[in-house]
Amino acid sequence: MENISIALAAVIAFGVSAVTGKFLIPFLRKIKFGQTIKEIGPSWHKKKQGTPNMGGFMFILGTAAGIAFGFILMAADGSAPDQVNAVKLFAGLGLALACGFIGFLDDYIKDVKKQNLGLRAKQKLAMQLLAAAAYLAAVYLAGDTSTTVIFPFLGQLDFGLFYYPLMVLVILFVSNAVNLTDGIDGLAGSVTFVVCLAVLAMAGLLQLGGMGLYAGALAGALLGFLIYNFYPARVFMGDTGSMFLGGSVLALGFGINLPVLIAAFGIIYVIEALSVVLQVISFQTTGKRIFKMSPIHHHFEMCGWSEKKIVGVFSLVTLLGGVLSVAAVFNI
């Protein structure tokens, strides 16, 4: 029954997300919550000016509805996760919602207040630190006090008191890395959909139905959103959506007790973030740029790749990282 609950949750999440788009997109257009295209971006992106933003609300609502529906079904047939894993499920959703709220504030300031920089870096960092600390505290208080990190194929290492500051840094890095991946039509949604499929497989192998539920609901909700976000996009997710996805990827990685595998199934996020870091370091130290533009998906755009090709190739790379992650779980 657990698998049926997850499948139905995905269907509900898809339906809620897709139907929400029917009403949300015209509403966003009416109140002029449109994307502002930066001057430093590719010149051909100018045609996207004014495309409704904050479409991430579609899959946020879909994911939450799918998880709630699936959890009720699991509770009814006795397959609901135990207390610790239930807390991980809902604390993970809470982390994602908190990240999404930070993204919403950023979008609101940029799209409504017309301040292109959005939240200040210090403001965003402070809120992200608070969200990370709250998530880790919730998991700790639920009874998961382990400070050991499993490294598939290599073994495990107990970080002791260093575990929590290290995990906070991981949360900050990943949430912002996913945010950087949202730059062309359908990219962040497609990559994260593939991530969900990988986590769904791993959760099944590890018998962690709660995380399977989260992954299934998010996958369904993203499909509902991608109907409107595939090239040419009729709506963008905005920081509202990309930050929520960052929190969700973290929730899934920590929820299956293998945060280190985020580097594998989330390889595209890592590459995107590192491309920005390397670009900044290179320019500041040598005055030269490594890439034509960063994050790296824009580099490939500048090289002549179409948005569809970039989404396809990046999704394939994510799939390969997902397969590696599933293989790693077999090794545990």
Beta strands, then each sheet from edge to edge (+ up, - down):
strand 1: 148-151
strand 2: 155-158
sheet 1: 1+ 2-
end
